[in-house]
Amino acid sequence: MKNCALLIMTISLLFACSTHQPAPKQQEQPLTECPEQRPQICTMDYRPVCATRDTGIRCVTTPCPSSEQKTYSNSCSACADSAVMGYIANECPPAAVK
């Protein structure tokens, strides 16, 4: 019985002394800005990007969604949209997709 109690105490101490390290946060990718001269023709390859678009909404009070995120098939297609300010590689997170 003493051995069992000693074993439980030892295991408890081991778990109490261990530290939980949270997973490192992913660094946000910098926004790649679209060129001033927008593309007129794009290829149809699929390399998704998450673009930040200007919604055109201007409010007097806050909060006001002046931009939104939208997934485009590639960077050329994103920058062909004149409302797009820039993009990052990969699809937008599900909560951000509109």
MOQUIQUI-V237745 format. One record per pair of residues at least 6 apart in sequence whose ideal C-beta (glycine too) atoms are under 8 Angstrom apart, sorted by the first residue. I is the first residue (numbers start at 1). J is the second residue. D is the distance in Angstrom with one decimal. If there is no record, write none. Layout:
I_J_D / I_J_D
//
This chain:
28_88_8.0 / 29_88_4.3 / 29_89_6.5 / 30_88_7.7 / 31_52_6.5 / 31_85_7.5 / 31_86_3.9 / 31_87_7.0 / 31_88_6.1 / 32_75_7.1 / 32_86_5.5 / 32_87_5.6 / 32_88_6.8 / 33_85_7.0 / 33_86_4.4 / 34_78_7.2 / 34_79_3.7 / 34_84_5.7 / 34_85_7.0 / 34_86_6.0 / 34_87_7.4 / 35_79_6.7 / 38_79_5.8 / 38_80_5.8 / 38_82_6.2 / 39_76_5.0 / 39_79_5.8 / 39_80_5.0 / 40_80_7.3 / 42_74_6.7 / 42_76_3.6 / 42_77_5.1 / 42_80_5.8 / 43_74_7.2 / 43_76_6.7 / 44_73_7.2 / 45_73_7.5 / 45_74_5.7 / 46_73_5.3 / 46_74_6.8 / 47_73_7.5 / 47_74_4.8 / 47_75_7.3 / 47_89_7.8 / 48_71_5.6 / 48_72_7.0 / 48_73_6.3 / 48_74_7.3 / 48_90_6.0 / 48_91_4.5 / 49_71_7.3 / 49_72_5.5 / 49_74_6.5 / 49_75_5.1 / 49_78_5.2 / 49_87_4.1 / 49_88_6.6 / 49_89_6.0 / 49_90_7.1 / 50_69_5.5 / 50_70_7.6 / 50_71_5.8 / 50_87_6.3 / 50_88_5.2 / 50_89_7.9 / 50_90_6.3 / 50_91_6.1 / 50_92_3.8 / 50_93_7.7 / 50_96_7.2 / 51_69_6.9 / 51_70_5.5 / 51_71_7.5 / 51_72_5.3 / 51_78_4.0 / 51_81_7.3 / 51_84_4.6 / 51_85_7.9 / 51_86_7.1 / 51_87_4.2 / 52_67_5.3 / 52_68_7.5 / 52_69_5.9 / 52_84_7.0 / 52_85_5.1 / 52_86_5.7 / 52_87_7.0 / 53_67_6.3 / 53_68_5.4 / 53_69_7.4 / 53_70_5.6 / 53_81_6.9 / 53_83_4.5 / 53_84_5.3 / 53_85_7.1 / 54_66_6.8 / 54_67_5.8 / 54_83_5.0 / 54_84_7.9 / 54_85_6.0 / 55_65_5.9 / 55_66_5.9 / 55_67_6.1 / 55_68_5.5 / 55_83_7.7 / 56_83_7.1 / 57_64_6.2 / 57_65_6.2 / 57_66_5.8 / 58_64_7.3 / 58_66_6.8 / 59_66_7.8 / 67_85_7.1 / 68_96_7.8 / 68_98_5.3 / 69_92_4.5 / 69_93_7.9 / 69_96_4.1 / 69_97_7.0 / 69_98_7.3 / 70_92_6.7 / 70_97_7.1 / 70_98_6.3 / 71_91_4.6 / 71_92_4.7 / 71_97_6.1 / 72_78_3.8 / 72_81_7.4 / 72_84_7.7 / 72_87_7.2 / 75_87_5.8 / 78_84_5.1 / 78_87_4.7 / 79_87_7.4 / 91_97_7.9
//
